[in-house]
Amino acid sequence: MFEWEKLGRVFDPTKVKDRYFIKEFAQAPATLEFESFLRIYFACRPNRDPVTGHYVSYTAFVDVDKHDFKKIIRFSNKPILELGESGTFDEFGTYPTSIVRHEGKVIAFFGGWTRCDSVPFTVGIGKAISSDDGITFTKVGKGGPIIPYTPNEPFIISGPKIRRFHDKWYLFYISGKKWILDNEKPEPVYKIRLAISDDGINFKKLDKDLIETVLGNNEAQASPDVIYWNGKYHMFFCFRHGTNYRNNKRGYKIGYAHSNDLITWKRDDTKVGIDLSSEGNFDNESMAYPHVFEMNQMLHMLYLGNEVGRYGFGWAKLKKYKEK
């Protein structure tokens, strides 16, 4: 059983004044560790288009001191990826991004999204490579999708979390199951899935949902972050109700599952050890997109607060762990 201590919010993106691409949101944090600092990638948005009211999203990063996360060393000068060309899968945004070092390069798997007519959007997963220690990235070809839509996964293939175990690439992601109407507005339902590769290019899908539901068939699950620690695999993810989940406690919470083989998972949210705050206005309604990593010989968690990261992400450290 985990017990986490919340340390506070890292930064508020609405207060960043000198970056055109960071005006709102700091979503889906992912980390890359350096000797003296931690680089945290996140998805952000400039202001809405004044004519259409639409957003686009970019991926950027902030470097923080490894021993004092509120000490910001620098922000990226520009997004790490350009948006895609007209008609490509990432024309309107990159969100979220997952990072891993491999053979002297920094590899990114990212969600690229485009707008639709009958529903608001759909998403695919792209791949990009950095040769300058994760400052800028070049897409592989047009960037993706790196894994295709299939008859059982017809839309919203997103939320990539790339991990290396046993010299293989494990791509945890979400896949859309259906769209449902909430006050005449379409809302997506998606579940957590897995694809495995020997080379990081050609992936074989497991073609099954990994995590059972606790809120019924319309439960949406996202952000499956997996670590190997203390002799087993641990997955932290987030889940929400299918409808009426915005700006209330039907929104995202953090869930937990464990596995011995990365294929079969046992869900037990009672062991997650972190929950909504009882007061304040940062994470008292929802918590989402957990990212768990080891640093300074301790486990840490980054997570989004209310409104799915509109006002930044929080930091927590592991206070206690014990097997039941």
Buried (B, 14 or more C-beta within 10 A) or exposed (E): EBEBEBBEBBBEBBEBEEBEBBBBBBBBBBBBBEEEBBBBBBBBBBEEEEEEEEBBBBBBBBBBEBEEBEEBEEBBEBBBBBBBEEEBBBBBBBBBBBBBBEEEBBBBBBBBBBBEEEBBBBBBBBBBEBEEEBBBBEBBEBBBBBBEBEEEBEBBBBBBBBBEEEEEBBBBBBBBBBBBEBEEEBBBBBBBBBBBBEEBEEBEBBEEBBBEBEBEEBBBBBBBBBBBEEEEBBBBBBBBBBBEBBEEEBBBBBBBBBBEEBEEBEBEBEBBBBEBBEEEEBBBBBBBBBBBBEEEEEBBBBBBBBBBBBBBBBBBBBBEBEEE
